[in-house]
Amino acid sequence: MTTDNNQPAAITTHLNPAGIFTVTLNRPAVHNAFDDAIIADLTRAFEQAGELPGAKVLVLAAEGKSFSAGADLSWMQRMAGYSYQQNLTDASALAGMLKTLYELPIPTIARVQGAAFGGAVGLVSCCDVAVATEKASFCLSEVKIGLIPATISPYVIGAIGARAAKRYFVTAERFSAETAHRLGLVSDVVDASQLDATIDQIAQAIMANSPAAVQAAKKLILDVENKVIDQPLIDDTSERIASIRVSPEGQEGLAAFLEKRSPSWLSGTRS
């Protein structure tokens, strides 16, 4: 990950024995602001999470008082001198990182302990679940400096809806964790002392289920969301349930339920 001989890694990763893969923004001195190099690091970290057999849940976290201030100042200064083509390449890298996180096969949880501005709201929106402390705050601040939240917009609008986006995209108002919860950006708001316990509880609930079914359920949402309920969609969903019923984990899960025993994935084995 991004580092030099005198500085710690800007992004750290850790897979614990239970299967929780934690990706941590590690630039607290600059409020975890990110640039093109860190975007590349995040992309690699998310790709790694999707490829590790032992990774069952990804937690996106940050060190320090802020979750992330969004774009790094020095990066913005460089962008100011970029040509259109350079800006397009730069934006495409950010868009690719967000898409990688959004489409990750394993469930993702954002651990929001502080302020999340600009592109950081996009990171939170890309996660399947977000847990924030009562002191966390959010701001889609792009229009303040003459820009727009373009690459993050599909995910933010998906999280908070078009109506709320119409307000916060154009006002750049800072809003609280409670407001974020009401809008759907945040799943739970908790006291800081309960943040990790709440995330662990959600992760444990996920990992108690069939790993194959969890991934298939997540893909189901991505594929079915906003689709017209027509015969092709009905056929597709019927085929999905038929396929998973005859799959190894589907058969094991049904057998365990009928035999009133724990399924094999809870003991760390697969049938």
N, C-alpha and C positions, 0 to 999 in steps of 0.2 A: 504494500500500500504506500501512498504518498508519504515520503519522509526524506530526511537527509541525515548526515552524521551527527547533527546537533539537536535534532527535533524528533519527538515521538511521532508515530504514525498518525496521520490525519484521520484514518479510518481503521478501526480494529474489528476483528471478528473472533467469535468464540463459540464452539459447539460443546454444550455440556452433555454429560452421560445420558440425560433424559431425552435428548433430541432437540433441545431449544438452541437455535443458531442465532446469536446476537450480533448485530452489526451496529457499531457505535461511532457516531460522529465525535471526533476527539480533538477539536480545536476550541476549547472553552475560552481562550484569551481573545478570540475574535467572534465569540458567540456562535461558533460552529458554522460560520459562513462558508459557502462552497464555491469552487471555481471549476474550470474545465478538467483539471487534473483529478480533483476529488470526485467529480461526476464519473470519470473513467474508473476510479477506484470503487465507487458505489456500484457501478454496472458489473464489474468483475465480482464483487462480493455477493451481489444478488444472483448472478449466474452460478457462483459456487454453491450457494444455498440450494438452488434448484437441482444441482447435480450430486450433492452429497447424499448417499443412501441413508445415513443416520439422522439427517435433518428432517424434523417433523413440523416445526413451527419456526418462523423467523420473527424476531423482535428487533425493531428499529429504535435505537436509543441514542442518547447524547450525553456528553459530560458537561458539567458546569451549570450555570443558572439558566441558560437559554437552550431551547431545542435546536433552533437554527435561525439566524438572521437572514437567510436566503443568500443572494449573490454576494460574493466577496468584493470589497471596494476595488482592490487592484485588478480584479477580473473585469469589473465594469469599466475601469479606466482603459484597459486594453480593448474592450469591445467598442468603445467610443471611436477608436481609430480603424476598426475593421471595415472592409468592403462589404457590399451586400452578400457576395458569395461566402466570404469568411463568416459573416453572421449566420447565414443559412446553415453552414456546416456546424457551427457552434451550437445553434438551437437544435439541430437534428440530434446531436449527441445527448443533450438534455432530454429531449423527447424519447430517445431510445432507452435511456436509463429509467425514466418513469414507466414506460411500457413494460420493461423487464420486471420491475417491482410489481406492477399491477397484475401481470399475467403469471407471476410466480406460481408454480404448481402447489406449493405448500402454503397454508394459511399464514398471514402476516399481521403483526400487532405493532402499532406505533406507541411508544412510551414517551409521552409528551410532558416533560417536567417543567417547562418554561415557555418563553415566547417562541412562536413560530411565525415567521414573516415571509411573504413572497413565495418563492419556490418551495419553501419548507411546508407551506400549506398544501402544496402539490404532493409532497412526500407523504404527509398524513392522509390525504385523500386517496392515495394509491393503496394504502394498507386496508386490509379487510376489517380490522378492528382498531380503534384508537382509544387509549385510556389517558386522561389528562389529570393533572393536579388542579386544585381549585385556583392556584395562582397562575396557571398557564393563560396565555393570551394569543390572539391570532390577528393577522392583518394581511390583506391582499393589497400591498402598498405600491404596486407597479406604476399606477397612473400619477403618483406624486412626482415621479421623475420622468414623465413623458412616455412611459412604456405601457404594455398591456400583459396580463397573465396568460399569454397565448398557449404555450406548450402544456401548462398545467390545467388549462380550462376544461378539457373533457372529463378529467378526474374530479376536479372541484365541483363542477356543475352536477356531475353524477352523485356527489356526496351531499351537497346542500340544496340542489335544485336550481332551476333557472331563475325563479323569483328572487331568492336570496342573493344569487350571483349578480342580478341586475343592480342590487343595492351595493354590495361590498366590492364589486369590481370597479365601480365608478366613484364611490365615496372614499375608498381607502381607509375606512374607519377601523380602529382597533376594537376587537370584540372579545368578550370574556369566554372562559371555558364553559360556563353555563349556557351562554348564547350558542357556542359551538355545539353543545350537546343538544340544544333545542333544534338546531338546524340539521342535525344528523352527521356533522363532521366528526364529532367525538361520541364514542359509545358509552363511556362512563366518566364521571368526574369524581375524584376521590381526594382525600387528604394526602399530602405528600408521604406521610408515614405508611399509607396503605397502597401506594402505587405499585410496588413490586409484588406484593401479595396478591393484588387484584389481577395483575398480568399473569402471574403464575397460576392462579385459579382458572383463568380462561385457557391458558396453554394446556393445563392438565385435563380440562374438559375435552379439548380437541384431541389430545393424545390418548384418551381412553377409547377412542373410536377406531374403526377400521382405517388404516392409512390409505388404502386404495380407494375406499368410499369417500373419505375426506377430500382427496384430490379430485375425484370424479364429481363430487358435489360442488366444489369450487369452480371447476370447468363448466359445469351445467349452468351456473349463474352467468358466467361470461358469455356463454353461447346462446342463452335463452333471453337475457335481458333486452327489453325493448323490441322483441320480435313479435310479429303478427301471429296470433294463434290460428294458424291455418293447418291444412292436412299434413304438409311436409314437417311442420314443427311437432305435431301430434305423433307422426310416425317416428321422428327422431327421438323424442323422449320415451316412447314405447320401446324402441330398440335399445336405448341406454339401460332401462331398468331390466329388460330381459337379459342383456349381456352381463350386467353385474350380478344378477341372481345366480347365474351359472359359473361365475368366476370363483377362484379358490377362496378368496376372503368372503364373498357373498355366501358360498356354501357353508363355510366355517361359522360365519355369523348366525345364519339361520339355524344351523345344527346346535350351536351353543345356546341360543335362545330357547329352542324346543326342549333341549336337554337340561335346561336350568343350570348352566355352568358358565364360567368365564371364557370368552373367546381366546384363541391362541395368541393374538397380538398383545394382550395384556400381560402375558408371561414372557414377552420378547421373542416368541417363536412364530413362525408362519406355517400354516398347514398347506 
